[in-house]
Amino acid sequence: MLKKLFKGLGITVLAVVIFIAGYFAFMMITDYKPPEVLTMKVESSNSTAKEALKKNEPISVMTFNIGYCGLDKGQDFFLDGGTMSRSRSKEQTQENLRSITDFIKHQNPTLVLLQEVDIKSSRSNNINQMKYMKEQLTDFAASFAINYKVPWVPVPLTHPMGGTYGGLLSFSKYDSTSATRYALPGQEPWPRQLAELDRCFIENRIIVEGGKELILINAHLSAYDKGGNIRKQQLDFLNRHISKEYAEGNYVIIGGDWNHVIPGTDPKLFKWTEPWPDWCVAMPEELIPQDFKWAADKDIPTVRQNSKAFEEGENFVAVIDGFLVSPNVDIVKVEGHNLGFENSDHNPVTGTFILK
């Protein structure tokens, strides 16, 4: 009996080892490895303006991390201390997508920078969010860059994230001369890196009257980066990139989810009872080019902690979404939109700027 028991146990252990080894081999073979610099297609619409951006006239830019339309106020997230990773239902994902898109249409900004937009992911019920948004936002040219393409993310074990295929999506009412995906440096340790995002930013180049260009960047920096080494590498890369563009006389606007507390804002201005989360750290300002300016609304939180469903006054909140602009860009106004985290774990921010 004991011999049969040990034999059965040995076969079970061997099967588990083979399964795990096979999974990692599959993940390594299918690992998405984009080039460091990738030219992307710009999908213009018939109403996209072909003329140059005007100097000394206001343009509006919105940034919004839409949380794959699966992190509405009723959700938690396992990396924040919750248990979930997926939307509650396909119907809820569709409602979140409709509401977010309708809000963007109503605000009608000149430029839109979106993060965590899914094309076909288990976590968002395989709804093609990019396709829906492009069909609704017909006045815009669109550029999309993949930053999360993994066949199967096995965590959390009770509600695994599953297959992911999503990224950054930029919309513009002006035609771009080019759109480029730039890979951001830094990588999580193996094997975690196999199931992590391939961080990047989209750069759209838009002609400004007089011959210079607006360098419009849609960025989403790393979050759960213990010690902050990866985020520092990413900020240093951005610093060198935008410093070069500004030195050449171009205008620079970066919008996105920085995953740092934006300078000039303070989470302590808001009411919350949770402990301060490890991922929320101050922006290392020494990595920001001299004379570049931050544009954020210090009075409206843009992100909430997802340890549990949102309860105002309880979940930790902070301002980590906003803009960084070059010295030749004037900040007219910055408005955070307090949507109560109804359809995403982020609130959008709109900046109004003038190119001098």
CORGI-V509388 format. One record per residue. N is the residue number from 0. SS is DSSP state (H for helix, E for strand, C for the rest). PSI is psi in whole degrees, -180 to 180 (none if undefined). NEAR is the number of other C-alpha atoms within 12 Angstrom. Layout:
n=N ss=SS psi=PSI near=NEAR
n=N ss=SS psi=PSI near=NEAR
//
This chain:
n=0 ss=C psi=-46 near=7
n=1 ss=H psi=-40 near=8
n=2 ss=H psi=-43 near=9
n=3 ss=H psi=-38 near=10
n=4 ss=H psi=-48 near=11
n=5 ss=H psi=-35 near=12
n=6 ss=H psi=-43 near=13
n=7 ss=H psi=-41 near=14
n=8 ss=H psi=-42 near=14
n=9 ss=H psi=-41 near=14
n=10 ss=H psi=-40 near=14
n=11 ss=H psi=-47 near=14
n=12 ss=H psi=-43 near=14
n=13 ss=H psi=-41 near=14
n=14 ss=H psi=-41 near=14
n=15 ss=H psi=-44 near=14
n=16 ss=H psi=-45 near=14
n=17 ss=H psi=-41 near=15
n=18 ss=H psi=-46 near=14
n=19 ss=H psi=-43 near=16
n=20 ss=H psi=-40 near=15
n=21 ss=H psi=-40 near=14
n=22 ss=H psi=-48 near=22
n=23 ss=H psi=-37 near=24
n=24 ss=H psi=-43 near=15
n=25 ss=H psi=-43 near=19
n=26 ss=H psi=-38 near=27
n=27 ss=H psi=-39 near=21
n=28 ss=H psi=-38 near=14
n=29 ss=C psi=5 near=17
n=30 ss=C psi=127 near=27
n=31 ss=C psi=121 near=24
n=32 ss=C psi=79 near=22
n=33 ss=C psi=157 near=23
n=34 ss=C psi=161 near=19
n=35 ss=C psi=-33 near=17
n=36 ss=E psi=123 near=19
n=37 ss=E psi=120 near=21
n=38 ss=E psi=132 near=23
n=39 ss=E psi=160 near=27
n=40 ss=C psi=136 near=23
n=41 ss=C psi=117 near=31
n=42 ss=E psi=95 near=29
n=43 ss=C psi=155 near=27
n=44 ss=C psi=168 near=24
n=45 ss=C psi=-25 near=15
n=46 ss=C psi=1 near=17
n=47 ss=C psi=129 near=25
n=48 ss=E psi=134 near=21
n=49 ss=C psi=-18 near=21
n=50 ss=C psi=171 near=18
n=51 ss=C psi=153 near=24
n=52 ss=E psi=142 near=34
n=53 ss=C psi=142 near=23
n=54 ss=C psi=155 near=23
n=55 ss=C psi=22 near=18
n=56 ss=C psi=138 near=20
n=57 ss=E psi=140 near=22
n=58 ss=E psi=146 near=33
n=59 ss=E psi=138 near=34
n=60 ss=E psi=127 near=44
n=61 ss=E psi=138 near=48
n=62 ss=E psi=139 near=50
n=63 ss=E psi=116 near=50
n=64 ss=E psi=109 near=45
n=65 ss=C psi=2 near=50
n=66 ss=H psi=39 near=43
n=67 ss=H psi=26 near=46
n=68 ss=H psi=27 near=50
n=69 ss=C psi=0 near=46
n=70 ss=C psi=51 near=45
n=71 ss=C psi=-179 near=44
n=72 ss=C psi=-18 near=33
n=73 ss=C psi=-1 near=29
n=74 ss=C psi=157 near=35
n=75 ss=C psi=178 near=31
n=76 ss=C psi=134 near=34
n=77 ss=H psi=-33 near=25
n=78 ss=H psi=-14 near=23
n=79 ss=H psi=2 near=30
n=80 ss=C psi=-2 near=22
n=81 ss=C psi=-159 near=22
n=82 ss=C psi=-14 near=23
n=83 ss=C psi=166 near=30
n=84 ss=C psi=-15 near=40
n=85 ss=C psi=159 near=37
n=86 ss=C psi=153 near=38
n=87 ss=C psi=-34 near=28
n=88 ss=C psi=162 near=23
n=89 ss=H psi=-38 near=21
n=90 ss=H psi=-41 near=17
n=91 ss=H psi=-40 near=28
n=92 ss=H psi=-45 near=37
n=93 ss=H psi=-40 near=27
n=94 ss=H psi=-43 near=25
n=95 ss=H psi=-44 near=35
n=96 ss=H psi=-45 near=38
n=97 ss=H psi=-46 near=26
n=98 ss=H psi=-43 near=24
n=99 ss=H psi=-46 near=39
n=100 ss=H psi=-41 near=33
n=101 ss=H psi=-38 near=19
n=102 ss=H psi=-44 near=29
n=103 ss=H psi=-43 near=35
n=104 ss=H psi=-42 near=24
n=105 ss=H psi=-41 near=12
n=106 ss=H psi=-35 near=23
n=107 ss=C psi=55 near=24
n=108 ss=C psi=169 near=30
n=109 ss=C psi=-39 near=33
n=110 ss=E psi=143 near=46
n=111 ss=E psi=131 near=50
n=112 ss=E psi=113 near=49
n=113 ss=E psi=143 near=50
n=114 ss=E psi=156 near=47
n=115 ss=E psi=56 near=47
n=116 ss=E psi=121 near=48
n=117 ss=E psi=147 near=40
n=118 ss=C psi=-47 near=33
n=119 ss=C psi=93 near=27
n=120 ss=C psi=142 near=36
n=121 ss=H psi=-37 near=33
n=122 ss=H psi=-21 near=41
n=123 ss=H psi=29 near=39
n=124 ss=C psi=32 near=30
n=125 ss=C psi=28 near=30
n=126 ss=C psi=130 near=33
n=127 ss=C psi=91 near=28
n=128 ss=H psi=-37 near=39
n=129 ss=H psi=-46 near=37
n=130 ss=H psi=-45 near=24
n=131 ss=H psi=-45 near=20
n=132 ss=H psi=-41 near=36
n=133 ss=H psi=-36 near=29
n=134 ss=H psi=-29 near=20
n=135 ss=H psi=-35 near=26
n=136 ss=C psi=70 near=35
n=137 ss=C psi=-11 near=24
n=138 ss=C psi=3 near=28
n=139 ss=C psi=147 near=35
n=140 ss=E psi=149 near=38
n=141 ss=E psi=144 near=38
n=142 ss=E psi=133 near=45
n=143 ss=E psi=136 near=43
n=144 ss=E psi=127 near=45
n=145 ss=E psi=133 near=38
n=146 ss=E psi=2 near=38
n=147 ss=E psi=101 near=38
n=148 ss=E psi=97 near=34
n=149 ss=E psi=131 near=34
n=150 ss=E psi=-38 near=28
n=151 ss=E psi=117 near=28
n=152 ss=E psi=114 near=32
n=153 ss=C psi=1 near=25
n=154 ss=C psi=154 near=22
n=155 ss=C psi=154 near=22
n=156 ss=C psi=-34 near=14
n=157 ss=C psi=-34 near=14
n=158 ss=C psi=70 near=21
n=159 ss=C psi=146 near=25
n=160 ss=C psi=-36 near=34
n=161 ss=E psi=-154 near=29
n=162 ss=E psi=137 near=28
n=163 ss=E psi=140 near=38
n=164 ss=E psi=97 near=38
n=165 ss=E psi=-177 near=38
n=166 ss=E psi=-151 near=40
n=167 ss=E psi=142 near=47
n=168 ss=E psi=123 near=52
n=169 ss=E psi=136 near=54
n=170 ss=E psi=144 near=47
n=171 ss=E psi=137 near=46
n=172 ss=C psi=-4 near=35
n=173 ss=E psi=143 near=38
n=174 ss=C psi=142 near=37
n=175 ss=C psi=141 near=38
n=176 ss=C psi=-26 near=29
n=177 ss=E psi=158 near=27
n=178 ss=E psi=131 near=35
n=179 ss=E psi=136 near=32
n=180 ss=E psi=122 near=36
n=181 ss=E psi=124 near=32
n=182 ss=E psi=136 near=32
n=183 ss=C psi=144 near=32
n=184 ss=C psi=170 near=26
n=185 ss=C psi=140 near=25
n=186 ss=C psi=140 near=29
n=187 ss=C psi=158 near=24
n=188 ss=C psi=151 near=13
n=189 ss=C psi=141 near=12
n=190 ss=C psi=1 near=18
n=191 ss=H psi=-35 near=21
n=192 ss=H psi=-27 near=24
n=193 ss=H psi=-26 near=29
n=194 ss=H psi=9 near=35
n=195 ss=C psi=170 near=33
n=196 ss=C psi=151 near=35
n=197 ss=C psi=91 near=38
n=198 ss=C psi=144 near=41
n=199 ss=E psi=178 near=42
n=200 ss=E psi=154 near=48
n=201 ss=E psi=132 near=47
n=202 ss=E psi=118 near=44
n=203 ss=E psi=134 near=44
n=204 ss=E psi=121 near=35
n=205 ss=E psi=129 near=35
n=206 ss=E psi=136 near=27
n=207 ss=E psi=143 near=31
n=208 ss=C psi=137 near=20
n=209 ss=C psi=-13 near=16
n=210 ss=C psi=-15 near=18
n=211 ss=C psi=179 near=26
n=212 ss=E psi=149 near=32
n=213 ss=E psi=122 near=45
n=214 ss=E psi=102 near=39
n=215 ss=E psi=121 near=47
n=216 ss=E psi=130 near=48
n=217 ss=E psi=113 near=49
n=218 ss=E psi=148 near=46
n=219 ss=E psi=102 near=47
n=220 ss=C psi=166 near=44
n=221 ss=C psi=153 near=37
n=222 ss=C psi=-73 near=30
n=223 ss=C psi=67 near=25
n=224 ss=C psi=90 near=27
n=225 ss=C psi=125 near=18
n=226 ss=C psi=-18 near=16
n=227 ss=C psi=13 near=26
n=228 ss=H psi=-40 near=20
n=229 ss=H psi=-43 near=24
n=230 ss=H psi=-37 near=35
n=231 ss=H psi=-40 near=32
n=232 ss=H psi=-42 near=24
n=233 ss=H psi=-43 near=34
n=234 ss=H psi=-39 near=36
n=235 ss=H psi=-41 near=25
n=236 ss=H psi=-46 near=26
n=237 ss=H psi=-42 near=35
n=238 ss=H psi=-52 near=29
n=239 ss=H psi=-37 near=18
n=240 ss=H psi=-49 near=27
n=241 ss=H psi=-28 near=33
n=242 ss=H psi=-40 near=28
n=243 ss=H psi=-44 near=18
n=244 ss=H psi=-42 near=28
n=245 ss=H psi=-38 near=27
n=246 ss=H psi=-25 near=18
n=247 ss=C psi=5 near=18
n=248 ss=C psi=7 near=23
n=249 ss=C psi=165 near=31
n=250 ss=E psi=142 near=39
n=251 ss=E psi=128 near=44
n=252 ss=E psi=118 near=50
n=253 ss=E psi=127 near=46
n=254 ss=E psi=151 near=47
n=255 ss=E psi=-166 near=48
n=256 ss=E psi=106 near=44
n=257 ss=C psi=-19 near=44
n=258 ss=C psi=32 near=39
n=259 ss=C psi=154 near=37
n=260 ss=E psi=121 near=33
n=261 ss=C psi=133 near=35
n=262 ss=C psi=140 near=29
n=263 ss=C psi=-4 near=22
n=264 ss=C psi=162 near=27
n=265 ss=C psi=118 near=27
n=266 ss=H psi=-23 near=35
n=267 ss=H psi=-10 near=20
n=268 ss=H psi=-16 near=18
n=269 ss=C psi=164 near=24
n=270 ss=C psi=127 near=21
n=271 ss=C psi=154 near=22
n=272 ss=C psi=-12 near=17
n=273 ss=C psi=161 near=25
n=274 ss=C psi=152 near=19
n=275 ss=C psi=123 near=20
n=276 ss=C psi=150 near=27
n=277 ss=C psi=-31 near=21
n=278 ss=C psi=-20 near=31
n=279 ss=C psi=103 near=32
n=280 ss=C psi=161 near=29
n=281 ss=E psi=150 near=25
n=282 ss=C psi=124 near=29
n=283 ss=C psi=96 near=23
n=284 ss=H psi=-16 near=23
n=285 ss=H psi=-14 near=15
n=286 ss=H psi=5 near=23
n=287 ss=C psi=134 near=28
n=288 ss=C psi=142 near=28
n=289 ss=C psi=139 near=19
n=290 ss=C psi=-6 near=19
n=291 ss=C psi=151 near=28
n=292 ss=E psi=142 near=26
n=293 ss=E psi=142 near=39
n=294 ss=E psi=105 near=39
n=295 ss=C psi=156 near=42
n=296 ss=C psi=107 near=35
n=297 ss=C psi=-13 near=30
n=298 ss=C psi=-10 near=23
n=299 ss=C psi=118 near=33
n=300 ss=C psi=145 near=41
n=301 ss=C psi=-7 near=45
n=302 ss=E psi=149 near=45
n=303 ss=E psi=151 near=49
n=304 ss=C psi=137 near=45
n=305 ss=C psi=34 near=36
n=306 ss=C psi=-23 near=30
n=307 ss=C psi=173 near=28
n=308 ss=C psi=150 near=31
n=309 ss=C psi=129 near=31
n=310 ss=C psi=114 near=26
n=311 ss=C psi=133 near=23
n=312 ss=C psi=-10 near=18
n=313 ss=C psi=-55 near=20
n=314 ss=C psi=140 near=32
n=315 ss=C psi=138 near=35
n=316 ss=E psi=155 near=42
n=317 ss=E psi=173 near=43
n=318 ss=C psi=106 near=46
n=319 ss=C psi=-1 near=50
n=320 ss=E psi=135 near=52
n=321 ss=E psi=-155 near=53
n=322 ss=E psi=151 near=46
n=323 ss=E psi=128 near=46
n=324 ss=E psi=154 near=40
n=325 ss=C psi=163 near=38
n=326 ss=C psi=-23 near=28
n=327 ss=C psi=13 near=28
n=328 ss=E psi=121 near=35
n=329 ss=E psi=139 near=31
n=330 ss=E psi=113 near=32
n=331 ss=E psi=-47 near=22
n=332 ss=E psi=147 near=23
n=333 ss=E psi=128 near=30
n=334 ss=E psi=116 near=31
n=335 ss=E psi=139 near=33
n=336 ss=C psi=112 near=32
n=337 ss=C psi=91 near=28
n=338 ss=C psi=6 near=27
n=339 ss=C psi=20 near=27
n=340 ss=C psi=33 near=38
n=341 ss=C psi=-43 near=34
n=342 ss=C psi=-3 near=38
n=343 ss=C psi=161 near=45
n=344 ss=C psi=7 near=47
n=345 ss=E psi=154 near=46
n=346 ss=C psi=145 near=42
n=347 ss=C psi=162 near=48
n=348 ss=E psi=136 near=45
n=349 ss=E psi=129 near=40
n=350 ss=E psi=141 near=41
n=351 ss=E psi=126 near=32
n=352 ss=E psi=157 near=40
n=353 ss=E psi=130 near=28
n=354 ss=E psi=119 near=34
n=355 ss=C psi=none near=26
//
